[in-house]
Amino acid sequence: MIVLENLTLRYPGQPNLIENLSLTIAPGEWVTFKGPLSWGKTSLLRLLAGMEFPSSGQITWQGISLRRTGTLNRLRQCTGMIWSTPQFVERLPLHRNLALPLEIQGMARHEITPRIESALQRVGLSEQQHRFPQQLSSTDQHRLSFARAIIGRPNLLLVDELPSPTPRLTSLLQNLLDTFHQSGVTIITSSTQDQSMLLPRGREITINPVSSEVLL
Amino acid sequence: MKAGRHQFRALIQAFHLLATHPWRNLWLLLLLTILLIVQFCGIMVTIQGESWLRRQLPEPTLILFMQGQASETQTHALWDALANQTSVASFDTRSPQEALNQLRTIPGLLPALNQLEHNPIGSTFIVHLRHPDATHLAQLEQELSLLHGIASIHSSHHWAQRLDQLISFLKLVSLGTTLSACLIWVTLTAGMARHQAEQHARENKLMRQLGASQMYLARSYGYEGLLIGILSSSLAVLLLWAYWKSHFSNPLPPAVPIQFPDLNFLATCISSTIFASSIIFVIAQWNPNRK
């Protein structure tokens, strides 16, 4: 259960990006944040990932505030994140990049290897596991970020909108998210107001910071 | 089990970090080694320099001139007084006749000595000291002058004073050099750690997004510092030992108590360097507020 209480986000010298947002996301729910560009959808996802802290209000996960470092680390360990610009450790090949979340969780090598193989197979990168991230095309980098998001068998998936994704990539992501949602994983995505890359699922929340309203 | 895995992975990560910029790290490692050599030499000189210097110089002596022939009681009193002094290594006596005979051996003095009606020289005590400092020497001289029958005391008091000054200066210089080298070493090590952390800032940020704690990230930096500490201090000690072997071990007699490389000293130097290096690496890159 993720609870957002009176959440306000403001960057120095700028008006509030998110104002007084209160929201409860139940386990297994699929929530989509909708709104025009630069209206705080990605910032909201970043807040949920603990990459930003709210100017006021708080986010709790299983009843514990995300401001607590231990809670944040635990949340991140069971969260898969897919960002519009994926980032990897460039000095490590694909399979080592995928091993990182599992290594952080303290998993043994013999458990990690089959998980990597399975994740790479699901996103269609099995043949390229010894290549380095910068050697991949933009589409394949997104595939790799999907694989990294799902490899830890997360309870929560945060999915930012991808910039101009190919139909195959969208289809792959849709299938992955549908599968995980069916197995009870909470999914939070963001999408622009008019055109969404993913098919509508679950609850849609329109964020409208100008009028300080959250339309549920 | 899980903690052990984390430790092992952190160690592997430390090797990766060091291997990322091999040439730059090699130069820094050599620089750190040179600084450690200066530090170790400085500590050596500060701790053992005084005893080494004193042992290179002749032992100071006190010569006690008695009024005439010393009686048996006077001799015993003097022996007792000298035997109680820890700074006295040994002493021997010269009777008036022995002293006169010794003077006769000096060329040109014989005619003058032959004209003497009686022997004017009193008994003499020659006291060999265990390298006392000037204050101690003056105190001993004062105590002995109070004994009955002492005509005068000849001592190398001024020489001891100068030696003390020289030793103080030597200690000050070596301590200053050690501290300066230590300061540069700490700055350089911290800079190296900081640079390493900045180089991998993006990577660390990503690791934190994947759920790595600050401690998880710090561990690999701690190991990196540990590796640098082991490599640089071992290299420094090895070079010092080789230099010592080739230059100093043969000419010095075995009785000289300075032992370098002394195992305890070397072990302390290496372990303290490793510990300090590891701690500096962790502290220099530690920032709990990073998101």
Interface residues (C-beta under 8 A of the other chain):
Chain A: A49 G50 M51 E52 F53 T69 G70 N73 R74 L75 R76 Q77 C78 T79 M81 Q87 F88 V89 R91 L100 P101 E103 I104 Q105 G106 M107 A108 R148
Chain B: M1 K2 A3 R5 H6 R9 H16 T20 R202 E203 L206 M207 R208 Q209 L210 G211 A212 S213 Q214 Y216 P288 K291
